[in-house]
């Protein structure tokens, strides 16, 4: 297990879905439940958690357009 350095969110949201089986964005405006996203045991998961104030809507949209659930 390792901690990824902080990069510009848009770069990470574009690249990370290609590196992990499942990428999840915890977003205050809702979305799919974890049990709906993880149906089988994945080999790897990435998780995006926003800072205090959360993600901008444009950031969440960008992430979801690039495969983040």
N, C-alpha and C positions, 0 to 999 in steps of 0.2 A: 504494500500500500504506500502511496506517496501523495504529496500535496503538490498540485500544479501551481506554478507561478501565476500571478495575476496578469493577464493580458487584456487587450481591448475585447470587450464582450463579443462583438460581432465576429471577430476572428475565431474565437473559441467556439461560438455557436455554429460556425460553419464547418470547422474541422472535427470537433469532438464526435459527432454522430458517426463518422467513418471509423473511429478508433474503438468504439464500444458497441456491444450488442444492443443496448438500450440507453437512451439519454433522456433524462426527466428534468423538467423545469418546474420548480415549485413556484406557482404564480398566484398572487392574491385574488385574481379575477376568475379563478376556477379553471376547469378543464377536466380531463379524464381522471378517474380514480386510479390509484396505484394497482389495485387488483385487476382493473381493465387493461392496463398497460403491460403488466408482467403476468403473462398467462403460463409460461414455461420458465424453468430455471435458467436464467441467462448466465453466460460465462463472465460477463463484465457489465457494469452499470456506471454511467456518469450522472451526476446530480448537480443541477444549477440551483443555487440558493442566493437570492438577492440580498442586498444590503438593507439597512433599516429604511424604509421608504419604497422598497421593492423595485421591480423592473419597470421601465417605461413600456408603454403598450407597443411601441415600434420595436423594441428589443425582443419582447415576447413573440411578436408576429414574425420577426426575422428568424428567431430560433426555431419556431414551429414550421416555417417554410423550408427549413434545412434539416428536418427530420427529428428534432427534439420534441418529445411528447409532453 
